[in-house]
Amino acid sequence: MTAEHVIDLNADLGESYGAWTMGDDEALLAIVTRANVACGFHAGDPLVMRRTVRLAAARGVAVGAHPAFPDLQGFGRRRMELAPDELEAMLLYQIGALAGVCRAEGVPLAHVKPHGALNNMACADVSLARTVMRAVRAYDPALPVLAPACSALEQAALEAGQPVLREVFADRAYQADGQLVPRREPGAVLHDPDAAVAHVLRMLAAGGLVTRDGAVLPTPIDSICVHGDGPQAIATARRLRDALVAAGWRLAAGAPSA
């Protein structure tokens, strides 16, 4: 099995807090190889963070910080305009919180992946992406960033010399420039598990992002994201894992590609 046949499955987890429950983390952790754990700003709380890290450790799943804008009510999906130094401090605060939990549980912090609107905005705005990168580098210049392929966030990581894992989304359609189709538009989210599996296999076969118009944007693909907050999340993740294995891929939390 050669290196190019290794692929990583990631999911956003630990997004429950207090009496409110989001998704089925335990079921997803039996399928994925990398977990992006909410750090309390868009979802999650200290108890949920620790439980999620423990579950991930028991399953041998890599753990990363999933920081966001301070937006519990909007689940981190609302755009915010923050001063760069304020955002950088907020990101450091969240990464440090998850890193502390990981250290207490004997689990290495494996990566950082911005959440929601922060991620989407940083994918299109290189200035914002550089702010995100400064926060990650201030914490650890060797810590990989899990960034959407063909994005300004990937570009900022490469500029800074920060390790980057390039991800594609199993359940989201792409625009011609490699940005995600906005959720409000028809066809932006692939709800059918079979459609999501076909979308991923098409991108892997093409060696890049496949846009909704059928164009290919060449890129290495290190990781595939399955969103854990939809009703088809578990079915999609299971079918995707089975399809990848059947196609000859080995599922593992691998290293950044060159």
Secondary structure, DSSP 4 states (H G I P E B T S, - for coil): --GGGEEEEEEEE---BTTB--S-HHHHHTT-SEEEEE-SSSS--HHHHHHHHHHHHHHT-EEEEE---S-TTTTT-S-----HHHHHHHHHHHHHHHHHHHHHTT--EEEE---HHHHHHHHH-HHHHHHHHHHHHHH-TTSPEEEETTSHHHHHHHHHT--EEEEEETTB-B-TTSPBPPTTSTTSB--SHHHHHHHHHHHHHHTEEE-TTS-EEE----EEE--SSSTTHHHHHHHHHHHHHHTTPEE---PPP-
